[in-house]
Amino acid sequence: MADVLNQSEVDALLAAVDTGSVEQTEKAVTIFSRSRTSADGLEVRAYDFKRPERVSKDQMRSLQTLHEAFARNFGASLSGFLRTIVEVKVATCEQMTYSEFISGLPNPTSFNLIRADALEGQICLELSPLIIYPIIDRLLGGTSQDLFIPQRPLTLIETRLISNVTTRGLATLGEAWSTVRKMTFSIDATESNPQLVQIVPPNEVVVVIGFELKMSNRAGTMNLCIPYNVIEPVMEKLSAQSWFSAAKNQKSDEIEKAVKGSLGRAGIEVTAILAETTISLHDLLMMSPGDTIVTDKRADQPVVVMVEEEKKFLARVGQARGNRALRIDRAIGADDRV
């Protein structure tokens, strides 16, 4: 056994350290590298090879923001399709291995393999039976109050009915991803047992976005699994600065034209103020037909034209085709005192 210090020796050693006669030494940390010569300022973190993090936190936040917009639009689309309020929101956004994702899914479930025309590989969209059967019941005219959730794969008719929901979801997903890259999503295959589907190796890193769907008194989950090797070509565009700036600078001519067309048909109220003055309450009470109100404004001065009670133009009073009219002279500037 190694020598053990008694209490007096320990006290003597501590006293020597306090007085400075014995210097404290720190154990050096050896970092094996061919290019690094000093370990000063180096941050050492534990790395778990079973759960590698290949997507940065910045890119994960961008992915979550992107799919939050998808969740809002998908909820609005489902609400219109089912004629009831459907709330969709992002519950989780994390990266894990494909085997961990598969092991956490129920069996049977609605497991859809999706392909994007602008990306290589497949992604997965899983819908929980807890929300699938209430949606089917709603489509067939039921109320889903005392609905029983069967533990069996979907039939062909049920799969066809749910395809109307997934098709709307993929269209909305394409709109959300258009800020990064324009792409169209389509379903390659549908499976009830997720254990039978192997789109990537078990240890491959995937990004899983979990959604929560609520409809009346029913709730369920939806999971979107995106392998890293599928979205690797567009990962640089998912950094917060480039993604938000692209979304901010992007202008759609069709949307702008539609908004202008809708606003162009809106009716607004236009009035003209000929003159303004103040009188006492006594003079107002004593006023009778035939009395004249005197103002400080001359007859040849321009009048103020108001649009929805906002002063916008200066105009002249005149007559056109037998009707009283106003001729616009100019817009009211910031320096005008009217």
C-alpha positions in Angstrom: 0.0 0.0 0.0 1.1 3.6 -0.5 2.3 5.7 2.4 -0.6 7.4 4.3 0.0 10.8 5.8 -1.0 11.3 9.4 -2.8 14.4 10.7 0.3 16.3 11.7 1.9 15.8 8.3 -1.3 16.9 6.6 -1.4 20.1 8.7 2.2 20.8 7.9 1.7 20.3 4.2 -1.4 22.7 4.2 0.6 25.3 6.1 3.5 25.1 3.6 1.1 25.6 0.7 -0.5 28.7 2.5 2.9 30.3 3.1 4.1 29.7 -0.4 7.0 27.5 0.4 5.4 24.7 -1.6 4.0 25.6 -5.1 0.7 24.1 -6.2 0.9 22.2 -9.5 -2.0 21.6 -11.8 -2.2 18.5 -13.8 -1.7 19.3 -17.5 -4.3 18.2 -19.9 -2.9 16.5 -23.0 -4.7 17.2 -26.2 -3.5 15.0 -29.1 -3.4 17.0 -32.2 -0.9 17.4 -35.1 -1.5 21.2 -35.5 -2.3 22.4 -32.0 0.7 23.3 -29.9 -1.1 24.9 -26.9 -4.3 23.8 -25.0 -4.9 27.3 -23.6 -8.5 28.4 -24.1 -9.5 25.0 -25.4 -13.0 23.9 -24.5 -13.1 20.2 -23.9 -16.5 18.5 -24.0 -17.6 14.9 -23.7 -18.7 13.4 -27.0 -21.2 10.5 -27.1 -20.6 8.4 -30.3 -24.0 6.9 -29.9 -25.7 10.3 -30.2 -23.6 12.5 -32.4 -24.7 16.1 -32.9 -24.2 17.0 -36.5 -26.7 19.8 -36.6 -25.8 23.0 -34.8 -28.1 24.7 -32.3 -28.5 27.7 -34.7 -29.7 25.4 -37.5 -32.0 23.5 -35.1 -33.6 26.8 -34.1 -34.1 27.7 -37.8 -35.7 24.2 -38.4 -38.0 24.7 -35.5 -39.1 28.2 -36.7 -39.6 26.9 -40.2 -41.9 24.1 -39.0 -43.8 26.3 -36.6 -44.9 28.2 -39.7 -45.8 24.9 -41.3 -47.8 23.9 -38.2 -49.9 27.1 -38.3 -50.7 26.8 -42.0 -51.4 23.0 -41.7 -53.8 23.6 -38.8 -55.7 26.2 -40.9 -55.8 23.9 -43.9 -57.1 21.0 -41.7 -59.7 23.2 -40.0 -61.1 24.2 -43.4 -61.1 20.6 -44.7 -62.7 19.0 -41.6 -65.0 22.0 -40.9 -63.9 22.1 -37.2 -61.1 23.8 -35.3 -57.8 21.8 -35.5 -54.8 23.1 -33.6 -51.3 22.0 -34.7 -48.2 23.1 -32.9 -44.5 22.0 -32.6 -43.9 20.0 -29.4 -40.3 18.9 -29.9 -37.4 19.4 -32.2 -34.4 17.3 -31.6 -31.7 15.1 -33.2 -31.2 11.5 -32.5 -30.3 8.2 -34.2 -32.8 6.6 -36.6 -33.0 3.5 -34.4 -34.0 5.6 -31.4 -36.7 7.3 -33.5 -38.1 3.9 -34.8 -38.1 2.3 -31.3 -40.3 5.1 -29.9 -43.1 4.7 -32.5 -46.3 2.6 -31.9 -47.2 -0.4 -33.9 -49.4 -0.2 -35.9 -49.3 3.4 -37.1 -49.5 5.4 -40.3 -45.9 5.5 -41.5 -45.4 7.4 -44.8 -42.3 7.6 -46.8 -41.9 11.0 -48.5 -39.6 12.1 -51.3 -38.7 15.7 -52.2 -37.8 16.4 -55.8 -35.0 18.8 -54.9 -33.3 16.4 -52.3 -31.8 13.0 -52.4 -33.3 10.3 -50.2 -36.5 9.9 -48.2 -38.0 11.4 -45.1 -40.7 10.0 -42.9 -44.1 11.3 -41.7 -45.8 9.4 -38.9 -49.4 10.0 -37.8 -50.6 8.6 -34.5 -53.7 6.4 -34.6 -55.0 8.5 -31.7 -55.7 11.3 -34.1 -56.1 9.3 -37.3 -59.3 7.5 -36.3 -61.0 10.7 -35.0 -60.2 12.4 -38.3 -61.7 9.4 -40.3 -64.7 9.4 -38.0 -65.2 13.1 -38.7 -64.9 12.6 -42.5 -67.5 9.9 -42.3 -70.0 12.1 -40.4 -69.3 10.9 -36.8 -68.9 13.0 -33.7 -65.9 11.0 -32.2 -67.4 11.2 -28.7 -67.3 7.5 -27.8 -64.8 6.5 -30.5 -62.9 3.2 -30.0 -59.3 3.2 -31.3 -58.6 -0.2 -32.9 -55.2 -1.8 -32.7 -54.9 -2.9 -36.3 -53.4 -1.6 -39.5 -55.4 0.9 -41.6 -57.7 -0.6 -44.3 -57.5 0.5 -47.9 -60.5 2.9 -47.4 -59.1 4.4 -44.3 -55.7 4.8 -46.0 -57.4 6.6 -48.9 -59.2 8.9 -46.5 -56.1 9.8 -44.6 -54.3 10.5 -47.9 -56.4 13.6 -48.2 -54.9 14.8 -44.9 -51.3 13.9 -45.8 -51.6 15.5 -49.2 -52.6 18.8 -47.7 -49.8 18.5 -45.2 -47.2 17.9 -47.9 -48.5 20.9 -49.9 -48.1 23.1 -46.8 -44.7 21.6 -46.0 -43.6 22.6 -49.5 -44.7 26.2 -48.9 -42.8 26.3 -45.6 -39.6 25.0 -47.2 -39.9 27.3 -50.2 -38.0 30.0 -48.1 -35.0 27.7 -48.2 -35.4 25.9 -51.5 -38.4 25.3 -53.7 -39.4 21.7 -53.6 -42.4 19.4 -54.0 -43.1 16.6 -51.6 -44.8 13.3 -52.6 -45.6 10.0 -50.9 -43.6 7.0 -52.1 -45.1 4.3 -49.9 -47.2 3.8 -46.7 -46.4 1.2 -44.0 -48.2 0.3 -40.8 -45.2 -1.3 -39.0 -42.3 1.2 -38.8 -39.8 -1.6 -37.8 -40.0 -2.9 -41.4 -38.8 0.4 -42.9 -35.1 1.1 -43.1 -34.4 4.3 -45.1 -31.0 5.0 -43.4 -28.6 3.0 -41.2 -29.7 2.6 -37.6 -26.9 4.9 -36.3 -27.5 7.6 -38.8 -28.4 11.0 -37.4 -31.9 12.3 -38.0 -33.8 15.4 -37.1 -37.2 14.7 -35.6 -39.9 17.4 -35.4 -42.8 16.3 -33.2 -46.2 18.0 -33.6 -49.2 17.9 -31.4 -52.6 17.8 -33.1 -55.8 18.7 -31.2 -59.4 18.4 -32.6 -62.4 18.9 -30.3 -61.9 16.5 -27.4 -59.2 14.4 -29.2 -55.5 14.8 -29.4 -52.6 13.0 -31.1 -49.1 13.3 -32.4 -47.4 13.6 -35.7 -43.6 13.1 -36.2 -41.5 14.3 -39.1 -38.2 12.5 -39.4 -35.6 14.1 -41.7 -32.2 12.2 -42.1 -29.2 14.5 -42.0 -27.8 13.2 -45.2 -31.1 14.3 -47.0 -30.9 17.9 -45.9 -27.1 18.2 -45.8 -27.0 20.1 -49.1 -29.2 22.9 -47.7 -27.9 23.0 -44.2 -25.8 26.1 -44.9 -29.0 28.0 -45.8 -30.5 27.1 -42.5 -28.2 29.3 -40.5 -30.3 32.0 -38.7 -28.9 35.0 -40.4 -29.0 33.7 -44.0 -32.4 32.0 -43.5 -34.1 35.0 -41.9 -32.6 37.5 -44.4 -33.8 35.3 -47.3 -37.3 35.1 -45.9 -37.3 38.9 -45.3 -36.0 39.9 -48.8 -38.1 37.4 -50.7 -41.1 39.0 -52.4 -43.7 37.1 -54.4 -45.1 39.0 -57.3 -48.3 36.9 -57.2 -49.0 37.6 -53.6 -48.3 41.3 -54.1 -50.6 41.4 -57.1 -53.3 39.6 -55.1 -53.1 42.0 -52.2 -53.2 45.0 -54.4 -56.2 43.6 -56.2 -58.1 43.0 -53.0 -57.2 46.4 -51.6 -58.1 48.1 -54.8 -61.8 47.1 -54.5 -62.1 48.3 -50.9 -64.3 51.3 -50.4 -63.0 54.3 -48.4 -64.6 57.6 -47.3 -63.3 60.9 -48.7 -64.3 64.2 -47.2 -63.2 67.8 -47.6 -62.9 70.5 -44.9 -63.9 73.9 -46.3 -63.0 75.8 -43.2 -62.7 75.6 -39.4 -63.5 78.0 -36.6 -64.5 78.2 -33.0 -67.6 79.7 -31.3 -68.9 79.9 -27.8 -71.6 77.6 -26.5 -73.9 80.6 -26.0 -73.5 81.6 -29.7 -74.3 78.0 -30.7 -77.5 78.0 -28.7 -78.6 81.3 -30.1 -78.0 80.4 -33.7 -80.9 80.4 -36.1 -81.5 79.9 -39.8 -80.0 82.7 -41.8 -77.1 83.4 -39.5 -73.6 83.6 -41.0 -70.6 81.9 -39.6 -67.4 83.8 -40.2 -64.0 82.0 -40.5 -60.5 83.2 -40.9 -60.0 81.3 -44.2 -60.2 83.1 -47.5 -62.4 81.7 -50.3 -59.4 81.4 -52.7 -57.4 79.2 -50.3 -57.2 75.5 -50.9 -59.3 73.1 -48.8 -58.1 70.0 -47.0 -59.1 66.6 -48.4 -59.3 63.8 -45.8 -59.2 60.1 -46.5 -60.6 58.0 -43.7 -60.2 61.0 -41.3 -56.5 61.4 -42.3 -55.4 64.7 -44.0 -53.9 63.7 -47.4 -54.4 66.4 -50.1 -54.9 70.1 -50.8 -57.6 70.8 -53.3 -59.6 73.7 -55.0 -63.4 73.9 -54.8 -65.1 74.1 -58.2 -67.8 72.7 -60.4 -67.8 69.8 -62.9 -70.8 68.9 -65.1 -73.1 70.8 -62.8 -71.9 69.1 -59.6 -69.7 70.5 -56.9 -66.2 69.1 -57.2 -62.7 69.2 -55.9 -59.5 69.5 -58.0 -56.5 68.0 -56.2 -53.5 70.4 -56.2 -50.9 68.3 -54.3 -50.4 65.9 -51.5 -49.9 67.3 -48.0 -46.2 67.1 -47.0 -44.6 66.6 -43.6 -43.8 70.3 -43.3 -47.3 71.6 -44.2 -49.3 73.1 -41.4 -53.0 72.5 -42.1 
